[in-house]
């Protein structure tokens, strides 16, 4: 895929959704951190249901430590792998209180040192909480980047590095939001909705369905 085609793709996504953001509900960087840890192998909708009650009673590192392991588990039992996630969240809370004054750090190295936080989660925090032009590559973005030809790569890290090379800076902060929404609602894994795709005429997917090569239709959804 050439650079003008990539630019047109991101121009279309921006026109359709000028201010995309995560579908996780949060009001502070710490709430976002907890939500993203919980979101692994879980839906954003399911995480939002759990955190609505949790954050009403405890939404700071110290408050979660005071709530305790069983108290935390009682709020997140509906989330997959909740036992391990609860332990990681409380270990993270302890580090935040003891090393960072109860605040979520803005440095990648410090974020990735937190239990339950890898490169993808760090990128989400840096981008969504702190406004950095990072790109977090999840399964949706990995699929969209490879299937469309925007940034092919064999691993999430390879895709991330390629995206950081080819996505124009003006789109970089919002790129992963547009791509995750596109992958979640249009360019789905098993039955991509090519006939309703905003970028079908620009996409390099060689199995386009429903005669979609003429493009435009529904957008990627709201942010």
matplotlib code that plots the C-alpha trace (Angstrom):
import matplotlib.pyplot as plt

x = [0.0, 1.3, 1.3, -1.5, -3.8, -3.0, -3.6, -7.0, -8.0, -7.2, -8.9, -12.1, -12.0, -11.4, -14.3, -16.6, -15.4, -13.4, -12.9, -12.5, -11.7, -11.8, -15.2, -14.0, -15.6, -13.2, -12.6, -8.9, -5.7, -5.9, -9.5, -8.4, -5.4, -7.7, -10.1, -7.5, -6.0, -9.5, -10.2, -7.7, -9.8, -13.0, -15.3, -15.4, -19.1, -18.4, -15.6, -17.8, -20.5, -18.0, -16.1, -19.3, -19.9, -16.2, -15.3, -18.3, -16.7, -12.9, -11.3, -7.8, -4.9, -5.2, -9.0, -8.5, -5.9, -8.3, -11.0, -8.8, -8.5, -11.9, -13.6, -12.1, -13.0, -16.6, -16.9, -15.1, -16.2, -18.0, -14.7, -12.6, -9.4, -10.6, -8.5, -5.2, -6.4, -7.4, -4.0, -2.2, -4.3, -3.6, 0.1, 0.0, -1.8, 0.9, 3.6, 1.7, 1.3, 4.9, 6.8, 4.7, 2.7, -0.5, -0.3, -0.1, 3.4, 3.7, 6.9, 6.7, 9.4, 7.6, 4.2, 5.6, 7.1, 3.5, 2.0, -0.5, 0.8, 2.6, 3.5, 0.0, -1.5, 1.3, 0.5, -3.2, -2.3, 0.2, -2.2, -5.6, -4.7, -1.7, -2.2, 1.0, 0.9, 1.4, -0.4, -1.5, -1.8, -4.5, -6.0, -8.4, -5.6, -3.3, -6.0, -6.9, -3.3, -2.6, -5.8, -6.1, -2.4, -2.0, 0.9, 1.5, 3.6, 4.1, 3.9, 2.0, 5.4, 6.2, 2.8, 3.2, 6.6, 5.3, 2.3, 4.6, 6.6, 3.7, 0.9, 1.2, 1.8, -1.5, -3.4, -1.2, -2.8, -6.2, -5.0, -5.4, -8.9, -10.1, -8.5, -9.9, -13.4, -13.1, -11.9, -14.6, -17.6, -16.7, -13.5, -14.5, -12.5, -15.0, -17.4, -16.0, -18.7, -17.0, -20.2, -20.6, -16.9, -15.9, -12.5, -13.4, -12.2, -8.8, -8.3, -6.0, -8.0, -8.3, -11.5, -13.8, -17.4, -20.8, -19.3, -17.9, -15.1, -17.0, -16.6, -18.4, -21.3, -21.6, -18.9, -16.8, -19.1, -18.9, -16.0]
y = [0.0, 3.4, 6.5, 8.4, 5.4, 5.2, 8.9, 8.6, 5.8, 7.8, 10.9, 8.9, 7.6, 11.1, 12.5, 9.7, 9.9, 13.1, 12.4, 8.6, 7.2, 4.0, 2.4, 1.7, 4.1, 5.9, 9.3, 9.1, 7.5, 5.1, 4.0, 3.5, 1.4, -0.9, -1.1, -2.0, -4.7, -6.2, -6.0, -8.8, -11.6, -9.7, -7.3, -3.6, -3.9, -6.5, -4.5, -1.4, -3.3, -4.5, -1.2, 0.8, -0.7, -1.0, 2.6, 3.8, 2.4, 2.4, 4.3, 5.1, 2.8, 3.2, 2.7, -0.6, -1.8, -1.0, -2.9, -6.0, -9.0, -10.6, -7.2, -6.5, -10.0, -9.5, -6.7, -8.4, -12.0, -11.7, -10.9, -13.8, -14.6, -12.4, -14.1, -13.4, -9.9, -9.0, -10.0, -8.0, -5.0, -5.0, -5.5, -2.6, -0.5, -1.2, -0.1, 3.0, 4.0, 3.1, 4.4, 6.9, 8.8, 7.0, 8.3, 6.4, 7.1, 8.6, 6.8, 3.6, 1.8, 2.5, 1.5, -1.8, -2.6, -2.7, -6.2, -7.0, -4.2, -5.1, -3.0, -2.9, -1.7, 0.8, 2.2, 2.5, 4.5, 6.7, 7.4, 7.7, 9.0, 11.2, 12.1, 10.5, 9.4, 5.7, 2.9, -0.1, -3.2, -5.6, -8.5, -6.2, -3.8, -6.7, -8.1, -4.8, -3.7, -7.1, -7.6, -4.1, -3.8, -0.7, -2.1, -5.9, -7.7, -11.1, -10.0, -7.2, -5.5, -5.6, -4.2, -1.4, -0.4, -0.4, 1.7, 4.2, 4.5, 4.8, 6.6, 10.4, 12.2, 14.1, 10.8, 8.9, 9.8, 8.6, 5.8, 2.9, 4.0, 4.1, 0.8, -1.0, 0.3, -0.7, -4.2, -4.6, -3.5, -3.8, -5.7, -8.6, -11.8, -14.3, -12.4, -9.0, -6.6, -5.5, -4.4, -1.8, -0.8, 2.9, 2.0, -1.1, 0.5, 1.2, -2.1, -4.8, -7.7, -10.2, -11.9, -8.9, -10.0, -8.7, -6.8, -4.2, -2.9, 0.3, 1.3, 3.5, 2.6, 2.6, 4.2, 2.5, 3.6, 6.3, 6.8]
z = [0.0, -0.9, 1.3, -0.5, 0.0, 3.6, 4.0, 2.3, 4.6, 7.7, 6.2, 5.7, 9.3, 10.6, 8.7, 9.9, 13.5, 14.3, 18.0, 18.6, 22.0, 24.0, 24.8, 28.3, 30.8, 33.1, 34.7, 35.8, 34.5, 37.4, 36.5, 32.9, 34.1, 36.1, 33.2, 30.7, 33.0, 33.3, 29.6, 28.6, 27.2, 28.1, 26.4, 27.1, 27.8, 30.5, 32.0, 32.2, 34.0, 36.6, 37.1, 37.5, 40.9, 41.7, 41.0, 43.0, 46.2, 45.3, 42.5, 43.9, 44.6, 48.3, 48.3, 46.4, 48.8, 51.6, 49.8, 49.8, 47.6, 48.4, 48.2, 44.8, 43.6, 44.6, 42.0, 39.1, 39.3, 36.0, 34.3, 32.9, 34.8, 37.7, 40.3, 38.6, 37.5, 41.1, 42.4, 39.7, 40.3, 44.0, 43.5, 41.0, 43.6, 46.2, 43.7, 42.8, 46.5, 47.5, 44.5, 42.6, 45.2, 44.2, 40.7, 37.4, 35.9, 32.4, 31.5, 29.5, 31.5, 34.8, 33.3, 32.0, 35.4, 36.9, 37.3, 34.6, 32.3, 29.1, 26.1, 24.7, 28.0, 28.4, 24.9, 25.8, 28.9, 27.2, 24.4, 26.0, 29.4, 28.5, 24.9, 23.5, 19.8, 20.6, 18.9, 20.9, 18.8, 20.0, 18.0, 16.1, 15.0, 14.1, 11.9, 10.3, 9.7, 7.9, 6.1, 4.6, 3.8, 5.9, 8.0, 7.5, 10.1, 11.6, 15.3, 17.2, 17.8, 14.1, 13.2, 15.8, 14.5, 10.9, 11.9, 13.6, 10.4, 7.9, 9.8, 9.3, 12.5, 12.3, 12.6, 14.9, 18.2, 17.0, 14.7, 17.1, 18.1, 14.5, 13.7, 16.8, 16.1, 12.4, 13.5, 16.1, 14.0, 10.3, 9.6, 11.9, 12.1, 10.8, 8.7, 7.6, 6.5, 3.4, 1.8, 4.5, 4.7, 4.4, 2.9, 0.8, -2.4, -0.8, 1.0, -0.3, 1.2, -1.6, -0.4, -0.3, 0.0, -1.3, -4.2, -1.9, -4.0, -4.7, -1.1, 1.3, 3.4, 7.2, 9.3, 12.0, 14.7, 17.4, 19.7]

ax = plt.figure().add_subplot(projection="3d")
ax.plot(x, y, z, "-o")
ax.set_aspect("equal")
plt.show()
